[in-house]
Amino acid sequence: MRHLLSSQQLSVENITEILDMASTFLTPTGLQPTAQRALVDKRFVLAFFEPSTRTRLSFETAIDRLGASSVVFSQAGSSVEKGETLQETIHTIEAMGFDGIIIRHADNGVHEQVASYTKMSVINAGEGSTAHPTQALLDASTIREQFGRIRGINVVITGDLLHSRVARSNADVLSRMGANIAYCAPDQLCPHDAQFAQLRRFDNVRDAMQWADVVYLLRIQRERISADIVPSLDEYRKKYAITRELALDQPHVMIMHPGPVNVGVELDEEVLLAKQCLIHRQVTHGVAVRMAILEKIFSDND
């Protein structure tokens, strides 16, 4: 394992190994206080061509806790904005002696392309509408901790699946780990690819919660709440949002979200404070899982 480009490259054994390693970095309420300094001589660059808070900070924290160093590459003001190709930018970064590059990019296929011409290890921190492997792994880790297993857990993914890289990576990882996956979305925001064609679909989140152990909410961009997709915010919330009342009515159903949350759209603010809400615990798992991924990549290749 030299790169992490997509969840599909990982076997069930790979996934289990990463989750097992991540669990050693966790405590019931946070992260182990003593950092694991396994990568003290490694240097990383975080190249985020799209905005990010959680994923970028999570990787920075994971790198720091492993004793490695990192710098952030910003597209704003860089040679990329002056017309330099991505390939030349990557070669320039590589020439500075970095061991790994963590990339978020809007274009599908970018990570595989970069991996084909760089000696650095490439880690996918989010790609277009197709892949977000580290998010899927941290979500699997969170579910496994909550239930003691993934196999047999019912997970319904709700919201804008059509544009979601998170939905695709999660459906891949969780289903191969034995979870039962369903989805719930407006017609115009449902994916039409083979990955979702065989999955159960619910018309509204209230019915979905009768079946689910976990409801995994996806952010819907406010500009997509329009006459040709969803007629109004009230219409969307009526069918797809987790309200305070709905959460209280189904306290056994765990609530997850990759963030950032559109409070008042897919989720009420009060739900963030409910015991069944795992959103902040997902963030903690994000650090632990990314530590495990980085340690695995470099232990496999040393």
C-alpha positions in Angstrom: 0.0 0.0 0.0 1.9 3.0 -1.3 -1.0 5.3 -2.0 -4.6 5.6 -0.8 -6.5 6.6 -4.0 -10.0 5.1 -3.3 -11.7 2.8 -1.0 -12.0 0.1 -3.7 -8.3 -0.6 -3.6 -8.7 -1.8 0.0 -9.6 -5.3 0.8 -11.8 -6.2 3.8 -8.6 -7.3 5.6 -6.9 -3.9 4.8 -10.0 -2.0 6.2 -10.0 -4.2 9.3 -6.3 -3.6 9.9 -6.7 0.2 9.6 -9.7 0.2 12.0 -7.9 -2.0 14.5 -4.9 0.3 14.4 -7.1 3.4 14.7 -8.8 1.9 17.8 -5.4 1.9 19.6 -5.2 5.7 19.3 -8.7 6.3 20.8 -10.0 6.5 24.3 -13.8 6.4 25.2 -13.9 10.2 25.2 -11.1 11.3 22.9 -7.6 10.5 21.7 -4.8 8.8 23.6 -2.8 11.6 25.4 0.6 10.2 24.3 1.4 10.8 20.6 2.6 7.9 18.5 5.8 9.2 16.9 6.2 6.6 14.3 6.9 8.9 11.3 9.3 11.4 12.9 11.4 11.7 9.8 8.6 12.1 7.3 7.4 15.3 5.6 4.0 15.9 4.1 2.3 18.6 2.0 -1.4 19.2 2.2 -2.6 20.4 -1.2 -6.2 21.4 -1.0 -7.7 22.7 -4.2 -11.1 22.9 -2.6 -12.1 24.5 0.8 -11.8 22.2 3.8 -11.7 22.6 7.5 -12.3 19.2 9.1 -10.4 17.0 6.7 -7.4 19.3 6.5 -7.1 19.9 10.2 -7.6 16.2 10.9 -4.7 15.3 8.6 -2.5 18.1 10.1 -3.3 16.7 13.6 -2.7 13.1 12.6 0.7 14.1 11.0 1.7 16.1 14.1 0.8 13.3 16.5 2.9 10.8 14.5 5.9 13.1 14.9 6.0 14.1 11.2 5.9 17.6 9.8 3.6 19.2 7.3 3.1 22.3 5.2 -0.1 23.6 3.5 0.0 24.4 -0.2 -2.5 27.1 -1.1 -3.7 27.4 -4.6 -4.5 31.1 -4.1 -1.5 33.1 -5.2 0.3 30.0 -6.4 1.8 29.3 -9.8 -1.3 27.2 -10.6 -3.2 30.4 -10.8 -0.6 31.7 -13.2 -1.1 28.8 -15.5 1.3 26.2 -14.3 0.1 22.6 -14.9 -0.8 20.4 -11.9 1.9 18.0 -13.0 4.6 20.6 -12.9 3.4 21.8 -9.5 3.6 18.2 -8.2 7.1 17.8 -9.5 8.2 21.1 -7.9 6.7 19.9 -4.5 8.4 16.6 -4.9 11.8 18.2 -5.6 11.6 19.9 -2.1 11.9 16.5 -0.5 8.4 15.6 0.7 7.5 12.0 1.3 3.7 12.3 0.9 1.1 14.5 -0.6 -2.5 14.8 0.6 -4.8 16.1 -2.1 -8.3 17.4 -2.3 -9.4 18.2 -5.8 -12.7 18.8 -7.6 -11.8 16.8 -10.7 -12.4 13.0 -10.8 -9.4 10.9 -11.5 -6.8 13.4 -10.3 -5.3 11.3 -7.6 -4.7 8.3 -9.9 -3.0 10.7 -12.4 -0.8 12.2 -9.8 0.2 8.8 -8.4 1.3 7.8 -11.9 4.0 10.5 -12.1 5.2 11.2 -8.6 7.5 9.3 -6.2 5.6 10.7 -3.2 2.8 8.7 -1.6 -0.6 10.1 -2.6 -3.5 10.2 -0.2 -7.0 11.1 -1.4 -8.6 13.7 0.9 -11.7 14.0 -1.4 -12.1 13.8 -5.1 -14.8 15.3 -7.3 -18.1 13.4 -6.9 -16.6 9.9 -6.7 -14.3 9.2 -3.7 -13.5 10.2 -0.1 -11.9 7.1 1.3 -10.7 8.4 4.6 -14.2 9.7 5.4 -15.6 6.3 4.8 -13.0 4.6 6.9 -13.6 7.0 9.9 -17.3 6.5 9.6 -16.8 2.7 9.6 -14.6 3.1 12.7 -17.3 5.2 14.4 -20.0 2.7 13.7 -17.9 -0.2 14.8 -17.1 1.5 18.1 -20.8 2.4 18.7 -22.3 -1.1 17.9 -19.3 -3.4 18.5 -19.6 -4.5 14.8 -20.4 -3.3 11.3 -21.9 -6.5 10.0 -25.7 -6.5 10.1 -26.0 -2.8 11.0 -28.7 -0.9 9.0 -27.4 2.4 7.5 -29.5 4.8 5.5 -27.8 7.6 3.7 -30.0 10.7 3.3 -29.7 13.9 1.3 -27.9 14.9 -1.8 -26.4 11.6 -2.9 -26.1 12.6 -6.6 -23.2 14.9 -5.9 -21.7 13.1 -2.9 -18.3 11.5 -2.9 -18.9 10.6 0.7 -22.0 8.5 -0.2 -20.1 6.5 -2.7 -17.2 5.7 -0.5 -19.4 4.9 2.4 -21.7 2.6 0.5 -18.6 0.8 -0.8 -16.8 0.4 2.6 -19.8 -0.3 4.8 -21.4 -2.8 2.4 -18.2 -4.8 2.0 -17.9 -4.8 5.8 -21.4 -6.4 6.1 -23.7 -3.4 6.8 -27.1 -3.2 5.1 -27.2 0.1 3.1 -30.3 2.0 2.0 -30.8 5.6 0.8 -33.4 8.4 1.0 -33.3 11.4 -1.3 -35.4 13.5 -3.7 -35.7 12.0 -7.2 -33.5 14.7 -8.7 -30.7 14.0 -6.1 -30.7 10.2 -6.4 -27.6 8.6 -8.1 -28.3 6.6 -11.2 -25.2 4.4 -11.3 -25.0 0.6 -10.6 -23.7 1.1 -7.1 -27.0 2.3 -5.9 -29.4 0.5 -8.3 -29.8 -2.5 -6.1 -30.1 -0.7 -2.8 -33.3 -0.2 -0.9 -34.8 3.3 -1.1 -37.0 5.2 1.3 -39.2 8.1 0.3 -38.8 9.9 3.6 -36.5 9.9 6.6 -39.3 9.1 9.1 -39.9 5.7 7.4 -36.2 5.2 7.0 -35.7 5.6 10.8 -38.1 2.7 11.4 -35.6 0.5 9.6 -32.2 2.1 10.4 -29.7 1.8 13.2 -27.8 4.7 11.7 -29.1 7.7 9.6 -26.2 9.2 7.7 -27.1 12.8 6.7 -25.5 14.5 3.7 -25.3 18.3 3.4 -27.6 19.8 0.7 -26.4 23.0 -0.7 -29.0 25.7 -0.3 -28.8 26.7 -4.0 -30.1 23.2 -4.9 -33.3 23.9 -3.0 -35.1 25.3 -6.0 -38.2 24.6 -8.1 -36.6 22.0 -10.3 -35.0 20.0 -7.4 -36.8 20.6 -4.2 -39.6 23.1 -4.2 -38.8 24.8 -0.9 -36.8 24.4 2.3 -40.0 23.5 4.2 -40.7 20.7 1.6 -37.2 19.3 2.0 -37.3 19.4 5.8 -40.7 17.7 5.9 -39.3 14.6 4.1 -35.5 14.5 4.7 -34.5 16.5 7.8 -33.9 15.1 11.3 -35.9 17.4 13.6 -35.7 17.5 17.3 -39.0 15.8 17.5 -38.0 13.0 15.1 -34.8 12.4 17.0 -36.6 12.2 20.3 -39.1 9.8 18.8 -36.3 7.4 17.6 -33.6 7.7 20.3 -32.1 4.3 19.4 -31.1 5.6 15.9 -27.6 7.0 15.7 -27.2 10.2 13.7 -24.0 10.9 11.6 -22.9 13.6 9.2 -19.6 14.3 7.5 -19.8 18.0 8.1 -20.2 20.8 7.7 -23.8 20.7 8.9 -26.4 23.0 7.4 -28.2 23.7 10.7 -31.8 24.2 10.1 -31.8 22.4 6.8 -30.9 18.7 7.2 -30.6 18.9 11.0 -32.0 20.9 13.9 -29.4 22.5 16.2 -30.8 20.7 19.2 -30.0 17.3 17.6 -26.3 18.1 17.6 -26.4 17.9 21.4 -28.4 14.6 21.6 -26.7 11.5 22.9 -27.6 9.7 19.7 -25.6 12.2 17.6 -22.1 10.9 16.7 -21.0 13.8 14.6 -18.3 15.1 17.0 -17.1 11.6 17.7 -16.7 11.1 14.0 -14.2 14.0 14.1 -12.2 12.3 16.8 -12.2 9.0 14.8 -11.0 11.1 11.8 -7.7 11.8 13.5 -7.2 8.3 14.6 -8.1 6.7 11.3 -5.8 9.1 9.4 -3.0 8.3 11.8 -3.5 4.6 11.0 -3.6 5.2 7.3 -0.4 7.2 7.3 1.4 4.7 9.5 0.3 1.8 7.4 1.4 3.4 4.2 4.9 4.2 5.4 5.4 1.0 7.5 4.4 -1.0 4.3 7.0 0.9 2.3 10.0 1.3 4.6 
